[in-house]
Structures are given as C-alpha cells and as structure tokens.
Amino acid sequence: MKTRTILIVDDEPIARDNLDHILKKAGYLTLLAENGQQAIDLLKQQEVDLVLTDLRMKGKDGMAVLSEAKKLWPSTEVVVITGYASVDTAVEAMRQGAYDYVAKPFKIDELRIIVDKALEKTSLRREVFQLREQVTARTGTARIIGRSPKMQTLRETIHQVAQLDCNVLIQGETGTGKELVARTIHELSPRAARRFVAFNCGAFTEELITSELFGHEQGAFTGAGKARKGLLEMAEGGTVLFDEVGELSLSMQVKLLRILQERSLMRVGGTEEIPVDIRVLAATNKDLKKAAADGAFRSDLFYRLDVLTIHVPPLSERRDDIPLLTGHFLAKHARPGRTAPRLSAEAARRLMQYEYPGNIRELENIAQRILFHCDGDIVELQHLLDDLHEAAPVAVRGTREDWPPLDEHEKRYILEVLDEVEGNKSAAARILGIDRVSLWRKIKRYGLEHPDA
C-alpha cells in the first residue's frame, strides 16, 4: 500500500517538529511548511493525503490553507490545530470543510485516531472520484486539465454545447487545445458512437482539399483508378472539425457553405448529389468576424459557423494551471519506471511568469526538455530553459503598456527555434507542434527568411 503523505503547517518550529516526529514514527511521509503561504505554494505543486495546519499564523492563516487545500484538492482532508480552542472557531473550521478540529495541548493517541480516520475518508473520497474519472475518461473530458475558473467555465460550456446538434466555432490562440475541445464535444454528444474527423484546412492545396473532403469518381483525374469516398462521406452520422478554417481560400469557402446549406456534396468528377449527415465544428486562431468585415472571409459562411462560439483561453489567462499542467506533462513523458520529478516552488513561480506564445504545446515541449536536464526528484531553476531561467519574464516586466504584442513573442520564439535547428523547417515545425505549411505561412507573415538546412 502506498505510504500516505501528510503536510504539516505551523509557524512554531517546536510544534512543527513534534508533529513531524509523531507522524513519521507512525509510518507516514511528511512535508513541512513554516507558514500558510509556503503551504499553499506546495499544494499548488502536488497533492497530499492530509493537511494538518495550525489555525493562528502570521500572514496566511489556517483558514486560508484550509480554503486553498479544498479548492485545489477536494478529496484531501484537513485537520485544524489550534491553541485557541473555542466553539466558534471549531464550528467555522468545520463549516469551511475541515474534517476535524484539535485543541492544543492534545494527546498523541487522540491525534493518531483523528489522522487515521481522516485518511480513511480521503481514501473513500478518492475511490469515488476515480470511478467518476474512469467514466469521464471514456468521453475525453478528463484530458482537459485545469482548475482555474476559466477552465471550469470551459468544461461547463462543452457539456452544454455537446448536446446541441449545431455548428460550433472554437476560437483560441495556436496551441491552446482547440482540437481537444472539439473531440470532447463529439465524445459527449449523441454522435459519439460515429466517427470524428479532424481536417487541417491550412495543410493542403485547394485541389487536395477538394479531393480529400469530397472524394472522387473513377477516372475523375489521372491516377483515379477507382471511386473513393471523401472524409465527409466517411464521417456520416459523426462530427467533422475544420481546423484552421480561416486558411480556406474563398472558392473553398463557397463549397463549404454549400455543404452547410444543402447538407449534400458532389464527388470530384461526379454528377449526383450525395446527402451527408454530419455535425460541423470549426477552429481558428484568427478573428473571423474582423476577417469577414475586411472581405478576407465570407460573412455568410462566418454566420453559418458561428451558431455557438467557444473561446479557449491562452495559458497567460490561466497561470494557476501551469504547475498542474507541467506536472501532467512531466509524468506523461517520464522514462518508463521512473517517477516524474516535482517542481520546486521557485521553478513553479518562474514557469508561471513566462508568457508561452506557443501555449500548451510550448509548455509540453518545455516539460520534455526539463526531463532531459533533470535527473533528480526536484525540478530547480537551473533545470529550466535559458529563456525561462535567464530572461526577465514578460509577465512581471514594466507596466502593461510596455509589454510587446503577442505577435512579437511568437515571432521571436519561431526565430529562436529556427536558429536552434539551423533553419530546418521540418524540425522546427515538430518542435513548435505545428505542420510545415503553417510554419511556412508564419515565416512569410513575419518576414523570417531562413534557408532550409
């Protein structure tokens, strides 16, 4: 059975050491925090089985620790210890979610009984939670990681939208997880038993897009030896995601609009209309409303796609999720048989200060590089990338008016990656987590001329 971990929070060294000695002797692992803020920082990095916290402390008190612990780890029980025993404080602690309340001086045997019972309740809570997660994992929602208010709102929106069989526009910066949101909508929808097809509109020429989406009849062009269904026909009854829909040419936009209006298509070289029953989702990192106003995107197609809109927040708007996401990626990419290292408080703070122009994709790449540099159990500042470790973080530099625009960060990041791989666009695209065509467009957009290696 896994050894239980207990976080002890007390600003009095003697009291903290006594609890540490008692619990270690009982066979538990312990983590020590000298004050409430230190305890909260530690809880943001990892889950514990129980929190024992003093009530009266300077700065963040025991109630603050209790509140944050229940917010971050709902299944973790908290026992409040205080030398100021009173009915009022006991009731308030219990009302805020504490498992129990112990007054100093306490008897060791009584404390052990309370600890054992609290840990038993933690185990039961987690068993229930794991069963729910197993059910949830089948629908993909467990893959959307984050406890920030924006992510909670996103999950609620996904659940609501999934049941409505209408077109959805998913907007968000590059690397925020728009395809994952689309897959989750499909897996929670009545169409979940049928296919989900994701098509990258920016990765193919117009001729290839037409052939891939609509299919072709035998002899439609050189090499078309037999008739072939397109992706739209193969997705019958399911869901189709048009990723990077803003990259479609105006002529392809007309063809997509016709499908949305008529719910039918015609294969290349064909003469018969073929009905299709699909749900259409579209994802973009562009402001399509502005593009429609500027004439770069058909306004009639925009309004067809924009029945419901979901905004996927960038990492810069959900910084509290960064330690949790980093921990997830460290565990995901750790070598087989090796326990993933955990972040030190300093490393977690620095990761939370960085801007992440590449969003979650960039964070996952950073986590993989951390594993390359860190051989121990703790990720320290020296294990972070040079741009994280040495550069002054944008998030805390100067006034808001002094901050460079996001495009400038993306341009600098792409240029640094190209320099690192000596201009090899294929290698750079892999590191950036985008396809080569998208990288080529960004290079052209930002005027980054780098010859292929």
N, C-alpha and C positions, 0 to 999 in steps of 0.2 A: 504493500500500500504506500502511496506517495506520502512523504513527510509533509506535515502541514506547516505553513509559514504564517507567522504572527508579526504584525507591525506594532511596535511599542512606541508610543508618543508621550514624552514627558520632558519638561524643561528642567527638571531637577535630576542631576546626574545620579545621585544615590538611589532615588526611587526607580529611575530607568534601569540602572544596573541590577537592582534587586529583582525586578520583574524579568529581566533578561536571564538571570541565574535560575530563577524558579522554573521558567518555561523551557529553557534548554535542558535542565535536569529532568523535566517531564518528557523529553524527546522531541520537542518542537524546534523548527528553524525560526530564528528571529531576525527582524530588521529593526534598526533603532533610528528614531528621529528626535532631534533635540528641540524641535518646535513645530507648530502647526503647519507653517509654510513648507518646511522640509518634508513633512509627511505627505502633504498634498502633491508636491513635486514628484515624490517617489510613487504615489498612487497613479499618477498620470502615465508612468512608465510601465508599471506591472501590476498584476492582480495578486492580492494576498488572500489568505483564508479567513483571517480575523484581524480586526484592529482593536487594540487596547489603548485608549487615549485619556490623558488627564484632561479635566474639564477646564480648569483655570490656568491659562498660559498667556504670556505677553504676545501681542500681535494676533495671529490666527489662533482662536481657542479651540477647545474640544468640540464645540458645536459646529464650528466651521469644518473641522476634519470629518465629523460625522456626516454633514451635509454633502461634502465633496465625495466622500467614500461611497455613499449610497447612490450618488449621481453617476459616478464612474463605473462602479461595480455593484449593481443592485443585489447580487446574490451574496456579497460579503457582509458578514455580521459585524457590528461594532459594539463594544462594551466600554462605557464611560466610567472613569475612575476619578474620584474627587475627595478632597479633604473637607469640602464644604457641603456636608450631607444635609439635604432638606427635601421635603416632599415636593416642593415646587420645581426644583431643578430636576428631580427624578422624573416627574411627570412630563416635563418639557423634553427631556432627553428621549424618553420612550415615545413621545408623540412625534418626534423628528425621525424616528426609525431605529433607535438604539435597541439592541437585544436585551440588555440589562444594565444595571447601574450599581456600582460598587463603591462603598464609602471607606476612606482610609481612617484608621488602620484596619486592614482586612486580614482574615485568617487564610493561610495558604491553601488549606483543603477546600474552603469555600470558593476561593478564586478558581482552583482547578476544576471544580464541578461546573461552575459557570462557563469556563472556557470550553470544556468538553461538550456541554450542551449547545453552546453557540456554534461550535464547529460541526456538530451533528446537523444543526439546522442549515448551516451553509451547504453541507453535502446534499441534503434533501433538495434545497433550492436549485442547486446546480444540476442535479439529476433531472428535475423537471425542465429546467432551461435547455439542457442538452437534448431531451426528447423533442422539445419545440424546435430547436435548431435543426434537428435531423429532418423534421417535416418541412421546415422553411428552406433548408438547403436544396431540397428537391425542386423548388421553384426559383432558386438562384438568389433570393433576397439576402441570404447570409453572406454573399460575396460583396455586398455594398457595405463597406466598412466605415464607421464613423459614428460618434455620439454627439457631435456638435448640433446645435439647434437647426442649422440649415440642412444637415443630413437627415435629421429626424423628419423635417418637413418634406424633404425629397422622397423618403420612403413612404410617407403617408400619401403623397401625391401619386406615386407609382401605383400603390394599391388601388386608389380611386380610379385612375386613368385606365388601368388594366381591364377593368370590367366594362368599359365603354368602347364599343367596336367602331372607333372613329380614327381619322388621321391624327397623328401627333407630330409636332415639330419639337425636336430636342436640341436645345442651344447650349453651347458652352465652349470654353477655350480648348485648344488642342491638348489632348492628354488628360482630360478630366473624367473620362469613363463614360462617354455618351453611348457607345455600343453596349456596354454592360447594362446601362439603364434600359436600352431598347430590348435586350434579351430578357431582362427581368419582367418588363411589361408583357412580353409574349408568354413567358412561363407562368405568369399569374392570370393570364387571360383564358377565356373559353377555347381559344385556338391552340392551347399549349401542346396538345397531342399531335399537331401537324407541324410542318417544317418552319424553321426560322431561317431566312436567307438574308445575309448582310452583303450589300453590293457597294463597293467604293467607287463613287462617281468620278473621282479625280485620278483614278489609276489606269484608265484605258482611253484609247482614241474613240471617236464617235462611232466609227464602223464596228469596233469590237464591242462597244456598249450595246449597240443595236442587236448584234448577233447574240451576245450573252444573255440579254434580257428577254428578247422576243423569240429566239431560236430561228431556225431556217428550214425551208423545204429542200428536198433533194434537187441538186443542180442549180440552186439559187446563186452560187458563185463557184469559182474554181476551187476544187477540194471538197465541196459539199456533196459527198458521195451518197449520203442518206439524210433523211429528215431528222431534225433534232429539236427537242423541246428546249425552250429558254428557261431561265431561272424563275420567271414569273409564273409560267405554267407549272413548274416543278414545286412551286410554293403553294399550290392550290389548297385553299382552306386554312393556310397558315399566315405568316407575317413576313413582310419584306421591309428591310431597312435600307433606305437610300442614304448611305453615309457620304459626307461632304457634298450634299445636294447642291450647294452653291457653286460647285465647279462645273455643273452641266452647261453645255452650250445652249443657246436659245432654241436651236432646232430640236435638241433632245428634250428641252423643257416642254415644247409643244407636244411631243409624243407622250411624255409622262402625264401631262394634263389630260390628254385624250383617254388614257387608261383610267385615270381617276374619275372622269366624267362618264365614260361608257362602260367601264368595268369589262372591257374586252380588248383583245390585241390581234395583230396580224403578223404572222411569221415573215421573215425576210424571204421574198420570192413567193409568198402565199397570196391567195385571193379570198380566203374565207376568214371571217371574224371568229375568234375563239374566246368564249366567255371565261373570265377569271374571277375567282372569289378570294381576294387577299386583303389583309389589313396593311395599310401603308404607314410606316414611320419614316421620318426624315431627320437627319442630324447635320448640324452645321456649326462652324465656329465663326461664321460671318453674321452680320446684321442684315438679314434678308429683307426686312422691311425697308431699310435705307437703300439696299440694292434695288429693290422694286421701284422705289421712288426715283432712283437715278437711271432707271431703264436697263440695269445690268441683270435683272431677274424679272421674269414675267409676274406682274402683280396678280393676275388671275390664278396662276399656279401657287403663288405665295399664300393666298387666302384659302385655296383648297387644302394646302398642307397645314396651315395654321389654325386648325379647328381647336386644338388644345396645344398649349406650349409648356414645356418643362425646361427650366433653367438648371443646369448642372453647375454648382458653384466651383470656382477655382480653389486651389489649396490656400491661396492668400486670404480667402474669406472663411476658412475653416482650419485655422492654425492649430487649434487644440487637438485636432485629429492626427496631426503629423507624427507624434510619438507612437500612437497606436498603429498607424499605417506602416511606419518604419519597422516596428516590431513584427507585424504581419509579413512584410517582405523579407526581413532577416530570417524568420522561421521558414518561409517558403523556399528560400534559396540556400539555406544552410546545408553543408555537406551531410550526406546520409550518416546517421548515427551520432551526429554532433548536435548538442543543444545550442540553439541560437543565442548569441550574446545579447545582453540588455543594455540599453542606453544609460550612460551616466547623466546626472542632472544637467551638467554643463553641455554635453553633446546634444541632449534633447532641446535645450534652450537655443543652441546655435542652429539646429535644424529648423526650429520654429521661426527663426528670424529670417531665413533665406526666402527669396521671392518665388522660386520654382516657375520660370517661364514655360517649362515643359510639363508642369503639373504632376499628376500621379505617375505618369510614365518616367519622368525625370527622377522622381523620388525612388522609384523601384530600381532604376539604374544606379543611383547613389547607394542604395542598400546593398546591391550586389558588389559594388566596389569596396564598401565598408568591410564586407566579409573577407575580401581579398587581403585587406590591410590588418584586420583584427584577428589575432589568434587566441585571445583570452576570452574571459566571460563578460567583460565590460567594455563597451564602446566609449572611448575617451575622445577628447578634442583632436588629438594627433591622428586618429584613425579616419577623420573626415577628409574630404577632398580639399585641395588647395583653395579653391574658390569659396568653399564654406569655412575653412579654418582660418585663412589669412585675410580675405577681403572683408572690408567693412560691410556688414549686412544692410541691404537697402531698406529693410523694414524699420530700422532704428536710426537712419541717417538723415539728418536735416529735417526740414519741415515738409509737409505733404506737397507743397507747391514745388519743392526742389526735386522731387522724385522723377526719374526719367520715365517716359511712357513704356507700356508693356512691350510694344513692338521693338524698342531699343534693347530690352533684355533678351528677347527672342533672337534678335539679330546677333547680339554678342555671343549668346550661347551656341548658336549654329556655327558661327565663325570659329569659336574655340574648339568645337568638335571636329570641324573640317581641318583645322591646324593639327589636331592630335592625330588624325588618320591620314595626314599628308594629302588632303584633297580627295580621298577615295569616297565618292558619293554613296556607293552601296554600303560601305562600312559605316559611314556617318548616319545614313538612314536607319540602320539597325540600332545604333546607339540611341538615336533620337526617338525611336519607336514609331517611325512613320515610313510610308512607302517611298520609293525613289522618285516617283513622279511628283509627290507632294514636296519633297525636298527640293527638287529642281525648280518648282514654282516659287518656293520661298527664296531660293538663291537669286532667281530672276527678280523677284519683288524687292529684295533688299540690296541688289547690285553686288552680291558677293561672288566675285569671279574666282573660282578655284579649279584648275585643271584636274582631270581625273589622274590618279596615280597609275 
